[in-house]
Amino acid sequence: MPITQEKTKISFRISWKDVIIMRLVADGHTSLQISDKLGLSERRIQHRILRLRRELNCKNITHLAITLLRENIIR
């Protein structure tokens, strides 16, 4: 059975802060490192990532990062 490429259309708004967070995640930063850089609590960072995962129906953070890369939301 051939593997088909599925294109996800993002139908909700992603804040600029969420984009920054996900760029840092894609670059390999931890939630704690991101919280230090942005001046937010680690829990807040984790909550924003979880919200994005739920909105996009992503199984894990890697799946989320790949989805956002495919949609050209992060580079």
C-alpha positions in Angstrom: 0.0 0.0 0.0 1.6 3.3 -1.0 2.2 6.0 1.5 0.3 9.2 0.6 1.3 12.7 1.6 -1.4 14.3 3.7 -1.4 18.1 3.8 -2.8 19.6 6.9 -4.6 22.9 6.7 -4.2 24.9 9.8 -7.6 26.5 10.6 -6.8 28.5 13.7 -4.5 31.4 14.5 -1.1 30.8 15.9 0.3 33.7 18.0 3.8 35.1 17.2 4.9 33.8 20.7 3.8 30.3 19.8 5.8 30.5 16.5 8.9 31.6 18.5 8.4 28.8 21.0 8.1 26.2 18.2 11.1 27.6 16.4 13.1 27.1 19.6 11.7 23.6 20.1 12.6 22.7 16.5 16.2 24.0 17.3 16.4 21.6 20.2 15.7 23.8 23.2 14.0 22.4 26.2 10.9 24.0 27.9 13.1 25.3 30.7 15.6 26.9 28.2 12.7 28.5 26.3 11.1 29.8 29.5 14.5 31.4 30.5 14.8 33.0 27.0 11.3 34.4 26.9 10.7 35.2 30.5 7.7 32.9 30.9 7.3 30.0 33.3 8.2 26.5 32.1 4.7 25.4 32.8 3.3 28.2 30.6 5.6 27.0 27.7 4.5 23.4 28.2 0.8 24.5 28.2 1.2 26.4 25.0 2.9 23.5 23.3 0.2 21.1 24.6 -2.5 23.5 23.3 -0.9 23.5 19.8 -0.6 19.7 19.8 -4.3 19.3 20.7 -5.4 21.9 18.1 -3.4 20.2 15.3 -4.1 16.7 16.5 -0.4 15.9 16.8 0.7 12.8 18.7 3.9 14.3 20.2 6.1 17.4 20.0 8.1 16.0 17.1 4.9 15.5 15.1 3.9 19.1 15.9 7.2 20.5 14.8 7.1 18.6 11.5 3.5 19.7 10.9 4.4 23.3 11.4 7.5 23.0 9.2 5.3 21.4 6.4 2.9 24.3 6.7 5.7 26.8 6.5 4.8 28.3 9.9 8.3 27.7 11.3 11.5 27.4 9.4 
